[in-house]
Amino acid sequence: MISSMRILLIAAFLALAVVAPRGAEAQSAPAIAVLDAPRIFRESKAAKSIQAEVEKKHAAFQAEIAKQEEGLRAADQKLKSQQAALSPEEFQKKRQEIAGQADKFRKNAQARRDQMENAVSAGNDQIRDALVKVVGEIAKAKGITLVLNKTIVVWPGASMDITAEALKKLDAALPKVTLPKT
């Protein structure tokens, strides 16, 4: 009796196991597409506008830094030339003033770099937000249910790649990003 009960349970289990896949097969397979996000962030008009603005601001920043560094070097040279005429206390006081200026300069330079990084991040966020909207529109129009980043897919078929279309639509939707003031 127990063995026939076991046989019935096993048979019921196998019957469910055989029936379950048929129900799952009845559902439609997801429509999958791939998107080369790194390419979008390199080649889109918006990304190029960010890069151009960063290069422009970086050049101006470098010129400003060079000017300030030269001023600090000149002050240090002047102090060294005056060392014999100054008392040790006066010399030390002026050396500390120059060191304080140098420290202030380093802190300001780091703060400006941080501001630039934050501005670039904000610009990239604008691109990402616009890209998500564009990809959503493409997916809806084509009945795509899943979009994967191309960098994680081992072998994407060419027909699955929506990068070119997304790039074209993103360029139309967001041709330029203006970074926040730094």
Contacts in CASP RR format, 6 or more apart in sequence:
PFRMAT RR
TARGET T0000
AUTHOR 0000-0000-0000
METHOD contacts of the structure
MODEL  1
MISSMRILLIAAFLALAVVAPRGAEAQSAPAIAVLDAPRIFRESKAAKSI
QAEVEKKHAAFQAEIAKQEEGLRAADQKLKSQQAALSPEEFQKKRQEIAG
QADKFRKNAQARRDQMENAVSAGNDQIRDALVKVVGEIAKAKGITLVLNK
TIVVWPGASMDITAEALKKLDAALPKVTLPKT
30 145 0 8 1.000
30 146 0 8 1.000
31 142 0 8 1.000
31 143 0 8 1.000
31 144 0 8 1.000
31 145 0 8 1.000
31 146 0 8 1.000
32 144 0 8 1.000
32 145 0 8 1.000
32 146 0 8 1.000
32 147 0 8 1.000
32 148 0 8 1.000
32 160 0 8 1.000
33 138 0 8 1.000
33 139 0 8 1.000
33 142 0 8 1.000
33 144 0 8 1.000
33 146 0 8 1.000
33 147 0 8 1.000
33 148 0 8 1.000
33 160 0 8 1.000
33 161 0 8 1.000
33 162 0 8 1.000
34 147 0 8 1.000
34 148 0 8 1.000
34 149 0 8 1.000
34 150 0 8 1.000
34 153 0 8 1.000
34 156 0 8 1.000
34 157 0 8 1.000
34 160 0 8 1.000
34 161 0 8 1.000
34 162 0 8 1.000
34 163 0 8 1.000
35 135 0 8 1.000
35 147 0 8 1.000
35 148 0 8 1.000
35 149 0 8 1.000
35 150 0 8 1.000
35 161 0 8 1.000
35 162 0 8 1.000
35 163 0 8 1.000
35 166 0 8 1.000
36 149 0 8 1.000
36 150 0 8 1.000
36 151 0 8 1.000
36 161 0 8 1.000
36 163 0 8 1.000
37 131 0 8 1.000
37 149 0 8 1.000
37 150 0 8 1.000
37 151 0 8 1.000
38 151 0 8 1.000
39 150 0 8 1.000
39 163 0 8 1.000
39 167 0 8 1.000
40 47 0 8 1.000
40 127 0 8 1.000
40 131 0 8 1.000
40 163 0 8 1.000
40 166 0 8 1.000
40 167 0 8 1.000
40 170 0 8 1.000
41 47 0 8 1.000
41 124 0 8 1.000
41 127 0 8 1.000
43 167 0 8 1.000
44 127 0 8 1.000
44 167 0 8 1.000
44 170 0 8 1.000
44 171 0 8 1.000
44 174 0 8 1.000
45 170 0 8 1.000
45 171 0 8 1.000
45 174 0 8 1.000
45 175 0 8 1.000
45 176 0 8 1.000
46 123 0 8 1.000
46 126 0 8 1.000
46 127 0 8 1.000
46 130 0 8 1.000
46 170 0 8 1.000
46 171 0 8 1.000
46 174 0 8 1.000
46 175 0 8 1.000
46 176 0 8 1.000
46 177 0 8 1.000
47 124 0 8 1.000
47 127 0 8 1.000
47 177 0 8 1.000
49 175 0 8 1.000
49 176 0 8 1.000
49 177 0 8 1.000
49 178 0 8 1.000
50 120 0 8 1.000
50 123 0 8 1.000
50 124 0 8 1.000
50 127 0 8 1.000
50 177 0 8 1.000
50 179 0 8 1.000
53 178 0 8 1.000
53 179 0 8 1.000
54 116 0 8 1.000
54 120 0 8 1.000
54 179 0 8 1.000
57 116 0 8 1.000
57 179 0 8 1.000
57 182 0 8 1.000
58 116 0 8 1.000
61 112 0 8 1.000
61 116 0 8 1.000
65 109 0 8 1.000
68 105 0 8 1.000
69 105 0 8 1.000
72 98 0 8 1.000
72 101 0 8 1.000
72 102 0 8 1.000
72 105 0 8 1.000
75 98 0 8 1.000
75 101 0 8 1.000
76 98 0 8 1.000
79 91 0 8 1.000
79 94 0 8 1.000
79 95 0 8 1.000
79 98 0 8 1.000
82 91 0 8 1.000
82 94 0 8 1.000
83 91 0 8 1.000
86 94 0 8 1.000
112 182 0 8 1.000
115 182 0 8 1.000
116 182 0 8 1.000
118 180 0 8 1.000
119 179 0 8 1.000
119 180 0 8 1.000
119 182 0 8 1.000
120 179 0 8 1.000
122 179 0 8 1.000
122 180 0 8 1.000
123 177 0 8 1.000
123 179 0 8 1.000
126 174 0 8 1.000
126 177 0 8 1.000
127 170 0 8 1.000
127 174 0 8 1.000
127 177 0 8 1.000
130 170 0 8 1.000
130 173 0 8 1.000
130 174 0 8 1.000
131 166 0 8 1.000
131 170 0 8 1.000
133 173 0 8 1.000
134 166 0 8 1.000
134 169 0 8 1.000
134 170 0 8 1.000
134 173 0 8 1.000
135 147 0 8 1.000
135 162 0 8 1.000
135 166 0 8 1.000
136 147 0 8 1.000
137 169 0 8 1.000
138 144 0 8 1.000
138 162 0 8 1.000
138 165 0 8 1.000
138 166 0 8 1.000
138 169 0 8 1.000
139 145 0 8 1.000
139 147 0 8 1.000
142 162 0 8 1.000
144 162 0 8 1.000
147 162 0 8 1.000
148 156 0 8 1.000
150 156 0 8 1.000
150 161 0 8 1.000
150 163 0 8 1.000
END
